Amino acid sequence: MGEAKGTCYTEAPEDCRPLKITAERQPESQVLLEIEVEPERVEKSMDQAFRRMSGRYRIPGFRPGKAPRVMFERYVGRETLLREALEKLVPQVYEEAIKEESLDPIDQPSFEIPTFEPLLIKATVPLKPTVDLGNYRELRLPREEPSVTPEQVDEAMENLRRQFASLTPVERPAQAGDVVRADLKAEVEGRELVSEEDTDLRLTEQGMQGLPGLLEKLIGVEKGQEYTFAVAVPEDYDEASLAGKQATYHVAVKEIKEEQLPEPDDTFASEVGEGFPSYTALRERIESDLKKRTEEQAERDYDQKVVEALIAQAQIDFPPVLVDREIDHILSEQTGGGTRASIEAALRKSGGSADALVEQVRPLALERVKRSLVLTEVAEKEGLSVDDAEVDAELDRIAGDTPQAAQMRTIFDNPSGRELLGRTALTKKVYQRLRDIAEGKELPPLPEPAAVQTGDGAEGAPEMSAEATEPAAAEAPAAEASSLASGEAESETDGA
């Protein structure tokens, strides 16, 4: 790409002056435009800016809007007038430049103005990503057969019994698995994390999540005693705002309760779920649920490995703005819809670091963008798409024949909902095709490049947004019912 004399694309050609444009390809699917604007055009833009601004200021000795430009500039400053002119001129000449260079930006550019006389505008323009999958149909990956051990079944049975456990007060030091009722305060370097009265603390890894180091300290505490614990949070702790810092806990123990599990017998089995005729029948159901979940997880893990291998061999070039967009999306997901600005404001108020949070989620955003790009490319090369009937089938699947069916149809049977279902259905197709490739199965011939499009009546291949290409996203956009073999229950019965 080189230099060009600009062509006027504005609605008022008399406002145009020639542009000197230099376009240079940059890494990461970007183009750097250097746009030099003729002084006459800058001057005319400033004259237009003067006419827009003149009525806003009272110039001594002149009625509003009647002061000559020379007096106006002397009063408000030439820089103020130039800034006003550039607000209109820069977008205008940028649009002319991208049309002159036949560019198709995917987002807003970043601007820099190194000189004003002559006016030189630098615009870094993000373009559509490019993806080269290489010989992706030669990709092969072995599968690992999933299995469930008796020990895993034993653990699942124990967790199920825990859901039906009662809690009995005891007069002894706390042990692992107990529930400690206490007043709890926690702070990190002067910042309060928790302040609760009469809270129940279950002394398990799961029950103490978010309170690093406290589980070990509570083993051995006694009823009626108060404790202060200082804990060094590990440098690799999941929550970046706590990692490497010192947490201080103040605990006033009010009661210690011991978990009393029901006997593993037929009576217990009859009280679980829809009721089982025997403890053996219950165990068989638990084992079946575990096998199903293990197989589903193995399928997702295999999908993930295939995509990782695909990304590793692909040549992917994309503008950084895609990662920035995905960072915003992830932050919004994690905060229930908050914008980056609102999240940063909340973090500043609480003493946290917005930059640290952004850098924490950046690797995930980068992974999502790469996955989205390669899977979209696979869909295009393989000619995969979805039609109305497939979207209807996906809607029928998630709605099912349940009391919530009507509600699910209300949520998804609309343009935006059907678009989501289309992405879900397409994701399933792409993952299935990749499994077939990686397992060396017979494949249909690739369509001719001109024919990689949807057929008659098709809705088209939806753009595969980053969040829709997670292996788990191929299951459904709605939550599935949990099995009996799920983890610890949150509810408990107090047998006091």
HUVENCOR-V791851 format. One record per run of one state. SS is the DSSP state (@ for helix, = for strand, . for the rest). FROM is the first residue (numbers start at 1). TO is the last residue. Records with the same first field share a line. If there is no record, write none. Layout:
SS->FROM-TO / FROM-TO
//
This chain:
.->1-2 / 6-12 / 16-18 / 27-29 / 38-38 / 57-68 / 77-77 / 101-109 / 117-118 / 127-129 / 133-135 / 139-149 / 164-165 / 170-178 / 189-190 / 203-213 / 219-225 / 233-245 / 261-265 / 271-278 / 314-314 / 318-320 / 335-339 / 351-353 / 383-385 / 400-404 / 413-414 / 439-448 / 452-457 / 461-465 / 470-470 / 475-492 / 495-496
=->3-5 / 19-26 / 30-37 / 110-116 / 119-126 / 130-132 / 166-169 / 179-188 / 191-202 / 226-232 / 246-260 / 315-317 / 386-387 / 458-460 / 493-494
@->13-15 / 39-56 / 69-76 / 78-100 / 136-138 / 150-163 / 214-218 / 266-270 / 279-313 / 321-334 / 340-350 / 354-382 / 388-399 / 405-412 / 415-438 / 449-451 / 466-469 / 471-474
//
